Amino acid sequence: MEYSYRPRGVCSQRMDFELEDGKIVSVKVTGGCDGNLKGIASLVAGMDIDEAIRRMEGIRCGYKATSCPDQMAKALKAFQAEHA
């Protein structure tokens, strides 16, 4: 299933997920720190959604109250809430 999310408070502008059977198949992020986000997307591919949320939730970027990984966690939680 495909799911798109518009992150807030970070440099990235859009996160597109492919999710299947409670796992992350792939993630594509538009905007933000290209290499870092490609690395994160590669690391979470195949990971259980709950595990990805647990690992990324609450991470901050410098002085910001959030980060791209934290926004990914928020996106995944929003997906779970919509598809519960």
N, C-alpha and C positions, 0 to 999 in steps of 0.2 A: 504494500500500500504506500502511496506517495503522500507526503505531508510537507507543507511549506510553512515557514515561520518568519516573521519580521522581528528581528532582535531590537532591543531598546538599550540605549546607553553605551553602545559599543561602535566600533568602526565598521563592522560587517553590516550589510544591508539586507541580506536574505539567507535563510538556511533551508535547503531542500533535502529531505530525508526519504529514503526508501526503507520501509520497516516491514518485517514479516515474522509472524509467530513469536512476538515478544523480543525480537532481535533487530539490531540495526544492520541492514544490508549495506547501505552506503549513505554518505553525507556529502553535499556540495555546498560550499559557502561562497557567496558573492560579496566582494569587498573584504576589508580587514587585512590582516597580515597573511598574505598568500601562503608562504611556506609553512608557517606555524599551523594554519588551519588545515592545510593538506595533510600535515603530519597527524593532527588530532583526528581528522576524518579517517585516516588509514588505521590508527590505533583502535578506534571504536567500531570499525567494520567487523561484523560477526559477534559483537558484544551484546549481552543481554541488556535491554533497556534500563532495568532497575539498577544494574551494576554501573552503567554509564552515568546515570543520575547520581548515584552515590559517590562516584569518583570526581565528578565535575562540579556539583552543586556547591555554591558558596565561594568559588575561586574568584579572586578580585584581580583587576588589571591596574596596577599602580594605585593612584588615588581614587579611581572609580569604584563605585559600590558593586560593580558587576564585571564580567569579562565575557569573551566569546564562549569559553567552555561553560560558564555559569548560564549563559543564554541558551546554549544547547540543552542543558539540563532542564531549563524552564520550558523549552520547546517540547522536549520529550514528556514532561509532566503534563503539559497542555494536551498533547496527543493522547496520553493515557486517559485523561479526564473526558475527552470527547468520545473515546471509544471504549468506555467502561461498560 
